[in-house]
Amino acid sequence: MPQLSSGLVIAGAYADKVRRVLFAQLRNEIKSGKIESRQVAYRAGELNRILFEILVNKLKLDKGDVVRIRVEYELRDGDIEWKLNTLRVEAFKRVPDNEVEKAVREVIESAKEVLARPVTEEERAWTEAKEREVEREVAAKREEVLRKEETYPIPVEIADALIVGKTRNNETIALLKDSKGENTGMAILAPENNKTKATFIIIYGKEAYKAEATIEENIEKLSTSTQSLAEKANQLTYTKIEKQEAEKIIKQKLEELY
């Protein structure tokens, strides 16, 4: 009896992999007319709905987790019959095997109810995603997490902050200068409950950095004592951002000045 095996695949792309594997296995049968491609797609979608219930609703997996799915099936009278009692799911996450087996068993027992329910937006997002798209999404999220986790001291000491004006959104903009008087970044200041929410953008060589902080002083006081703003910038820890992104932010804020 043929078996569909997904191999190791990130959870967010399981549905795309299941579809592609099933179509690859049945390509000769589709060409010969033993089964229509739309019926293969229908049965793949049916299995993917059951798997969504197991992976997402029961096991609470993230898109970046790794899974392996295996299930036997029979091709008969122009249709696919899934042998759900052979369905095996491996979840490479800190989920005990007994919990995975329990989730599989519970969903198989209620498969008719699962398939009868309307498709939710979350389910559609999982089951219609393409493997490469999910891989890019997961990689981007991992990169974002790493950026947030890695912090750095300020790469260049700020000697002064020059207030240059306000934006249409009532933000006060200050240019940050190093000890040579050269521009090295920007402070974006917004009022917040008589305090100041500050975003510091630093460009140093080929690298760019960002830090956010709430300053106890209000904007009016900071505007008359920019030395304290420079000192605050020097005390913070920063995360790296793309230099192009930093330049875009600075350009945008300068264009918003009035």
Buried (B, 14 or more C-beta within 10 A) or exposed (E): EEEBBBEEBBBBBBBBBBBBBBBEBBEEBBEEEEBEEEBBEEBBBBBBBBBBBBBBBBBEBEBBBBBBBBBBBEBEEEEBEBEBEEBBBBBEBEBEEEEBEEBBEEBBEEBEEBEEEEEEEEBEEBBBBBBEEBBEBBEEEEEEEEBEEEEEEBBBEBBBBBBEEBBEEEBBBBBBBBEEEEEBBBBBBBBEEEBBBBBBBBBBEEBBBBBEBEBEBBBEEBBEEBEBBBEBBBEBEBBBBEBEEBEEBBEEBBEBEE
